[in-house]
C-alpha cells in the first residue's frame, strides 16, 4: 500500500468564498477544514485561507480555500484575491434577504475577474434557522438555474451539507480540468511530463502537479 504525505497531491485548486459580511463564510471554511464552529461573529481583517485534501475519482485534490475575512465591508476585494481561482462558493444568509439581493453583484464581480470555466456554487447558509427564513429555496434555485451555477443550502452550525458543497465544487473543477488535461495530452505541443500546466486562463495558484496527470 502506498502512503501519501500531506504535500502529496495530484491537483491544487484555489477556491474563493465570497458574499456579504456576516453570512457565515468563515464558519463554512472552519467547519469544512477543521470541523470547528465559532458562535462569536467577528470580522477578521485581511485574507485568510485554509487547505484540505480530498479524494476525487482516485486522485488527491488539495483545496486552497480563500476567505475574504472582512474585506467585503471595504470593497477592497481586488483581482489579486480572485487570481487563479477555479472555484467559488457564493454565500448568502437565508435569514437576510438583502444578502441574497446582493448575490448578483458578487457574481458579476467574480466573473469579471476569473476564467470562464470557473465552477460556482450558490450557497444559502444558516438553513438551520428555519423560523427566521427570508429567502425561499425555490427563489434561490431559480436564480442558480438562470445563472448556470450549482446550488445548495447549508448550515455551518450543524454541519448540514457543508462537506457536500465543497466536495461538489472540487469534483466539478476536477472534471473540467481533467477534460482540459486530456486536450493537452492530445495536443502535439503539450508540455513534457513533469511540468505544471495551468488550469485557468488567469491562473497562478491552481495547478496540475504532474503534467502526466491523466495516467494512473
C-alpha positions in Angstrom: 0.0 0.0 0.0 1.3 3.5 -0.9 1.1 6.2 1.7 0.9 9.8 0.7 2.3 12.7 2.6 0.4 15.9 3.3 2.2 17.6 0.4 1.5 14.7 -2.0 -1.4 15.6 -4.2 -2.3 15.4 -7.9 -4.2 18.7 -8.2 -4.2 22.0 -6.3 -7.3 24.1 -6.7 -7.9 27.6 -5.4 -11.4 28.2 -4.3 -12.7 31.6 -3.0 -15.5 32.4 -0.6 -17.5 35.5 -1.5 -20.7 37.2 -0.3 -21.8 39.8 2.2 -20.3 40.3 5.6 -21.9 38.1 8.3 -23.3 35.3 6.1 -21.0 32.7 7.6 -18.2 32.3 5.2 -15.5 31.9 7.8 -17.5 29.3 9.7 -18.1 27.4 6.5 -14.4 27.4 5.9 -13.5 26.3 9.5 -16.3 23.7 9.5 -15.0 22.1 6.3 -11.3 22.3 7.0 -11.1 21.8 10.8 -14.7 20.8 11.8 -14.9 23.8 14.0 -17.6 26.4 14.5 -17.5 29.7 16.4 -20.6 31.4 17.8 -18.7 34.6 18.2 -19.3 36.6 15.0 -16.3 38.7 14.3 -14.7 40.0 11.1 -11.0 39.4 10.6 -9.0 41.9 8.7 -7.0 40.6 5.8 -7.3 37.4 3.7 -7.3 34.0 5.4 -7.1 30.7 3.7 -7.0 27.1 4.7 -6.3 23.9 2.9 -7.9 20.4 2.8 -7.3 17.4 0.6 -10.0 15.1 -0.6 -10.1 12.1 -2.9 -11.9 12.5 -6.2 -12.0 9.6 -8.6 -8.8 8.1 -7.3 -6.9 11.4 -7.5 -5.9 13.5 -4.5 -7.3 17.0 -4.8 -5.9 19.7 -2.5 -8.2 22.7 -2.0 -6.7 26.0 -1.1 -9.8 27.9 0.1 -9.6 31.7 0.5 -11.9 33.7 2.8 -12.4 37.5 2.3 -12.2 37.9 6.1 -14.0 41.2 6.4 -12.7 42.8 3.2 -16.2 42.8 1.7 -17.1 45.7 4.1 -14.5 47.9 2.5 -15.0 46.7 -1.1 -11.3 46.1 -1.1 -11.5 42.8 -2.8 -9.2 43.1 -5.8 -8.1 41.0 -8.7 -5.4 39.5 -6.5 -8.0 37.8 -4.4 -9.6 36.2 -7.4 -6.5 35.4 -9.4 -6.1 31.7 -10.0 -9.4 30.7 -8.6 -11.1 27.8 -10.4 -14.0 27.5 -8.0 -16.1 29.8 -5.8 -18.8 29.5 -3.1 -21.1 32.5 -3.3 -22.7 32.7 0.1 -25.8 34.4 1.3 -27.8 34.2 4.6 -31.2 32.6 4.2 -32.5 34.8 7.1 -31.4 38.1 5.5 -33.0 38.9 2.1 -30.6 41.7 1.4 -27.6 39.3 1.3 -29.5 37.3 -1.4 -30.2 40.5 -3.3 -26.5 41.3 -3.4 -25.6 37.9 -4.9 -25.9 39.2 -8.4 -23.4 41.9 -7.8 -21.0 39.4 -6.3 -21.5 37.1 -9.2 -20.7 39.8 -11.8 -17.6 40.8 -9.9 -16.5 37.2 -9.7 -17.0 36.6 -13.4 -15.1 39.8 -14.3 -12.0 38.6 -12.5 -11.9 34.8 -13.2 -11.7 32.3 -16.0 -14.9 31.5 -17.9 -14.7 27.9 -16.8 -14.8 28.7 -13.0 -17.2 26.4 -11.0 -19.6 28.4 -8.9 -21.8 27.1 -6.1 -24.5 29.4 -4.7 -24.8 28.6 -1.0 -27.7 29.5 1.2 -26.2 29.4 4.7 -27.8 29.3 8.2 -30.5 26.9 6.9 -30.9 25.6 10.5 -32.7 28.9 11.3 -36.0 27.8 9.7 -38.2 30.1 11.8 -36.3 33.1 10.5 -36.1 32.2 6.9 -36.4 35.2 4.5 -35.3 33.6 1.2 -37.1 30.6 -0.2 -35.2 27.7 -1.6 -37.3 28.0 -4.8 -36.1 31.6 -5.4 -32.5 30.6 -4.9 -32.9 27.5 -7.2 -34.4 29.7 -9.9 -31.5 32.2 -9.6 -28.9 29.4 -9.8 -30.6 27.9 -12.8 -30.8 31.2 -14.6 -27.1 31.9 -13.9 -25.9 28.4 -14.6 -24.5 27.8 -11.1 -24.8 24.9 -8.7 -26.9 25.5 -5.5 -27.0 24.1 -2.0 -28.4 25.2 1.3 -26.0 24.7 4.3 -25.7 25.1 8.0 -22.2 25.7 9.3 -23.7 25.4 12.8 -24.9 21.8 12.5 -22.7 20.8 9.5 -25.6 20.3 7.1 -24.3 20.0 3.5 -21.0 21.8 4.3 -18.8 18.9 3.2 -21.1 18.2 0.3 -21.0 21.8 -1.0 -17.2 21.9 -1.0 -16.8 18.4 -2.3 -19.2 19.0 -5.2 -17.3 22.2 -6.2 -14.0 20.3 -6.1 -15.4 17.4 -8.0 -16.8 19.6 -10.8 -13.5 21.5 -11.0 -11.7 18.2 -11.4 -13.9 17.2 -14.2 -13.3 20.5 -16.0 -9.6 20.2 -15.5 -9.4 16.5 -16.5 -11.1 17.4 -19.8 -8.6 20.2 -20.4 -5.7 18.0 -19.4 -6.9 15.3 -21.9 -7.0 18.0 -24.6 -3.4 19.0 -23.7 -2.3 15.4 -24.0 -3.9 15.2 -27.4 -2.1 18.4 -28.4 1.3 17.8 -30.1 2.6 21.0 -28.4 1.8 19.6 -24.9 4.2 20.2 -22.1 6.7 17.5 -21.4 6.0 15.3 -18.4 7.0 16.9 -15.1 5.9 20.5 -15.7 2.9 22.1 -14.3 0.0 23.1 -16.6 -2.3 25.9 -15.9 -6.0 25.0 -15.4 -7.4 28.6 -15.7 -6.7 31.4 -18.1 -5.7 33.8 -15.3 -4.2 31.2 -13.1 -1.1 31.4 -10.9 -2.2 29.3 -8.0 -4.2 26.2 -9.1 -2.1 23.6 -10.8 -1.9 20.1 -12.0 1.1 18.8 -10.1 2.1 16.3 -12.7 1.6 17.0 -16.4 1.2 13.3 -16.8 -1.9 13.6 -14.6 -4.1 11.5 -16.7 -2.1 8.3 -16.4 -2.6 6.3 -13.3 
